[in-house]
Amino acid sequence: MEIINAIWVLAAIGAVAAVLLVLAAKFMAVPVDEKFPKIRECLPGANCGACGYAGCDGYAAALASGEETVTNKCVPGADKVARQLAELTGGEFADVVEQVAVVRCSGSCDACKAKMSYEGITSCAAAKLYYGGASSCTFGCIGLGDCERACPEKAIGVINGLATVNPAMCIGCGICVRTCPNGVITLMADVDRALVACSNHEMGAVVRKECSKGCIGCKKCERECPVGAIKVTDNLAAIDYSICTSCGHCAEICTTGCITYMDRSGAHRAESKSA
């Protein structure tokens, strides 16, 4: 009998608690903007921060409240998401500049000499703390794969000691850019073709001793660019993409071959081609 009474007491307590929870959920509920879940559903969920907000929830909340009116800030979502957001918010559709990650370094194991044997934690961030890593060039790719592990699309792999991006898989989220401790990974518009794959600002004679593929600041590309889109500043060539016509001449005449030229169409452009 005592056991039965205890069961009834527990059942009564459970029933009262359930009623209180239902009442609390009804009368203490925080109203949610109906637009928010619809907008959030459109976003890819990468939470990369490329839009300028902490994540997809932040961007969705800002759009739903009207605090944010620009609907083309989601680079991973590209034009498809921008068009959906414009329809939901009543805003004007604007084209998204599709971007891909690129590695501004050519220092593979074959090109760049090692100054020591690193046997610590397999992490670029950790190796950088130990004399800048094993490579003789402290400006370049450390090659221990922090970017590879961080990439949500598995678009990056470390090949022969050098991080390499597969543009066709890259969504331009920029997570790898923020992960790289040496800052050699950056984003560029996927319609551009030429890239100075070097980040070394040392004098040419020093660069030659460290890496056979590094920019030596000879200014040949600057002199021969037909539209004047390349300037050598602080011993390193840089391309002005607002002027560049993607003719590829700079890559052809580069003394060390550090300027590369290729189709960098990102995942979204590749998807639209196959559709």
Residue pairs with C-beta under 8 A, 6 or more apart in sequence:
33 61
33 64
33 65
35 63
35 64
35 88
35 89
36 60
36 61
36 64
38 88
39 60
39 63
39 64
39 85
39 88
39 89
40 56
40 57
40 60
42 77
42 81
42 84
42 85
42 88
43 56
43 59
43 60
43 74
43 77
43 81
44 56
44 74
44 76
44 77
44 81
44 171
45 56
46 56
46 76
46 152
46 171
46 173
46 175
47 54
47 55
47 56
48 75
48 76
48 152
48 173
48 174
48 175
49 55
49 174
49 178
50 73
50 74
50 75
50 76
50 172
50 173
50 174
51 59
51 73
51 74
51 75
52 59
52 73
53 59
53 62
59 68
59 73
59 74
61 67
62 68
63 69
63 71
63 85
63 88
63 89
64 89
66 89
69 89
69 91
70 91
70 94
71 82
71 85
71 86
71 89
71 91
71 92
71 93
71 94
72 79
72 82
72 85
72 93
72 94
72 95
72 96
74 81
74 82
74 85
74 96
75 96
75 97
75 98
75 99
75 171
75 172
75 173
75 174
76 171
76 172
76 173
77 96
78 96
78 98
78 268
79 95
79 96
79 268
80 268
81 96
82 93
82 94
82 95
82 96
83 93
85 91
86 92
86 93
86 94
97 189
98 172
98 189
98 190
98 191
98 266
98 268
98 269
99 172
99 174
99 187
99 188
99 189
99 190
99 266
100 165
100 167
100 170
100 172
100 187
100 188
100 190
100 264
100 265
100 266
101 155
101 156
101 165
101 170
101 172
101 174
101 176
101 177
101 185
101 186
101 187
102 165
102 185
102 186
102 187
102 188
102 195
102 197
102 264
103 141
103 162
103 163
103 164
103 165
103 184
103 185
103 197
104 184
104 185
104 186
104 195
104 196
104 197
104 198
104 199
105 139
105 140
105 141
105 162
105 163
105 184
105 197
105 198
105 199
106 162
106 197
106 198
106 211
106 213
106 214
106 257
106 258
106 260
107 135
107 137
107 140
107 141
107 161
107 162
107 211
107 213
107 214
108 159
108 160
108 161
108 162
108 213
109 143
109 160
109 161
109 162
110 160
111 211
111 212
111 213
111 214
112 135
112 136
112 137
112 140
112 161
112 210
112 211
112 212
112 213
112 214
113 135
113 136
113 209
113 210
113 211
114 134
114 135
114 136
115 131
115 134
115 135
115 136
116 131
116 134
117 134
118 127
118 130
118 133
118 134
120 126
120 127
120 130
121 127
122 144
122 145
123 144
123 146
124 133
124 142
124 143
124 144
124 145
124 146
124 147
124 180
124 181
124 182
125 146
125 181
126 144
127 133
127 134
127 142
127 144
128 142
128 181
128 182
132 138
133 142
133 144
134 142
135 141
135 142
135 143
135 210
136 209
136 210
136 211
137 200
137 207
137 210
137 211
137 214
138 182
139 182
139 184
139 198
139 199
139 200
139 201
139 202
140 182
140 184
140 198
140 199
140 200
140 211
140 214
141 161
141 162
141 163
141 180
141 182
141 184
142 181
142 182
143 158
143 161
143 162
143 163
144 158
145 158
145 163
146 179
146 180
146 181
147 156
147 163
147 176
147 179
147 180
147 185
148 156
148 157
148 158
148 163
150 175
150 176
150 179
151 175
151 176
152 171
152 173
152 175
153 169
153 170
153 171
153 173
153 267
154 169
155 165
155 166
155 167
155 169
155 170
155 171
155 267
156 163
156 164
156 165
156 166
156 176
157 163
157 164
157 166
158 164
163 180
163 184
163 185
165 176
165 185
167 190
167 262
167 263
167 264
167 265
167 266
167 267
168 265
168 266
168 267
168 270
169 267
170 266
170 267
171 266
171 267
171 268
172 187
172 190
172 266
174 187
176 185
177 185
177 186
177 187
179 185
182 199
183 199
184 199
188 195
188 241
188 264
189 241
190 264
190 265
190 266
190 269
191 246
191 264
191 265
192 241
192 244
192 246
192 264
193 246
193 248
193 261
193 262
193 263
193 264
194 239
194 244
194 246
194 248
194 250
194 251
194 259
194 260
194 261
195 239
195 259
195 260
195 261
195 264
196 215
196 236
196 237
196 238
196 239
196 258
196 259
197 213
197 258
197 259
197 260
198 211
198 213
198 214
198 215
198 236
198 237
198 258
199 236
200 207
200 210
200 211
200 214
200 215
200 235
200 236
201 234
201 235
201 236
202 210
202 235
203 217
203 235
204 216
204 217
204 218
204 235
205 216
207 214
207 215
207 216
207 217
207 235
208 214
208 216
212 256
213 256
213 257
213 258
214 256
214 258
215 235
215 236
215 237
215 256
215 258
216 235
216 255
216 256
217 232
217 235
217 236
217 237
218 255
219 232
219 237
220 253
220 254
220 255
221 230
221 232
221 237
221 250
221 253
221 254
221 259
222 230
222 231
222 232
222 237
224 249
224 250
224 253
225 249
225 250
226 245
226 247
226 249
227 243
227 244
227 245
227 247
228 243
229 239
229 240
229 241
229 243
229 244
229 245
230 237
230 238
230 239
230 240
230 250
231 237
231 238
231 240
232 238
237 250
237 258
237 259
239 250
246 261
248 261
250 259
250 261
251 259
251 260
251 261
252 261
265 273
